[in-house]
Amino acid sequence: MTSHSLPKGMIRAASVAGPHEGYMPGFGNDFETEALPGALPQGMNSPQKCNYGLYGEQLSGTAFTAPSHQNERTWCYRIRPSVKHTHRFKRIQVPHWKSAPLIDPEIMSLGQYRWDPVAVPSEPLTWVTGMRTMTTAGDVSTQTGMASHMYLVNQSMQDEYFFSADGELLVVPQEGRLRFCTELGIIDLEPREIAILPRGLVYRVEVLEGPARGFVCENYGQKFALPGRGPIGANCMANRRDFKTPVAAFEDRDAPSKVYVKWAGMFHVTEIDHSPLDVVAWHGNYAPCKYDLRTYCPVGAILFDHPDPSIFTVLTAPSGIEGTANIDFVLFRERWMVAENTFRPPWYHKNVMSELMGNIYGVYDAKPKGFVPGGMSLHNCMIPHGPDRNAFEGASNAALKPEKLDETMSFMFETRFPQHLTPWAATNGHAQEDYIDCWGSLEKKFDGTTGIK
Ligand SMILES: [Fe+2]
């Protein structure tokens, strides 16, 4: 079959045999994929004339001169060049999707915060209009820092598309299933999976099973990468093969369409007369991917104490200071607890990094109550936190037999920059005003006498 015999509007995708149908395994690989045979030039990027009358175009996710091991770009072979996928821009307001810096003098971000889940409203909300920013950090225009969002989505985008020049999005679903129809292929996403949507990638989001709710980390800075494992070696934690990048898929559809653009913290719309998802073939290493969190292989204590929570880092986005992340994405999932003579939950601490957590499902061991699926918490730069009294007393007196933390999955977006609450986070009525009281009943046990109390 050639493209000429395809009905207008049909989505045509390449096929892949094997266990990852529709996806290609690997993190940051140099992929190649074509939805029509012979659409991808071989041995060169820019032939004088491309097959099928396609246009060749490069999408660069890093500066041309980035070191070769960090250089990311993808060559696209598309029905129209991207200059046809935008026209004049018009500024619009998307009132709940905020960007840094956003420091409201009326809003206090100093303290320990926790939120109950927010239900998806009944009003129609798309990926763009349903985004609710919780915190911002750094500065979007200097490409440092991040924003954390909840998405509350109940409506598919129809003849609407979106791209952000402000950063990549790390998507963490908590309820419902979404389809991301992107320039480079289709990603279906459900809870317990995550997706990374690169800066500049054009896509449309459809609701496969709604309403859909989840969390998003908008990374203004350098791209997410896999953390170095150091002495752990070549395996465990997140393994490269478990990341999946979609095969090429394109739409040849003529219809009045809107493209929404987030750029320097501002929103814009531009109108065109066709689908911009028209990449028939591509090759390169700048592409969206998804990852199943259930394939994360945790490593931890096997005799006493436990390592810092960085041991659970799935992805890390570097900052300019070595070892100090712009963002770490950290996963607390099912695992065995076996440490001897050890207080097993996370210890009390203060941290230069700012920690925003979300619960995907189950019970989190440091907070048996109050931090529930769909809920979030924030422990900002140098704000003390740790187990509540129930967790402390339980763990201090438990018989230390091997125990499985089961049916639990929470995560953390951790950044080197202070996180500032948005007006919505401060006033949405879901903040737990009594959160700080969870430590109120912790007892003073010290009385000057020696011995176990
Ligand atoms: Fe912490």
Residues whose N, C-alpha, C, O or C-beta is under 5 A from the ligand:
A	BS01	LIG	E355
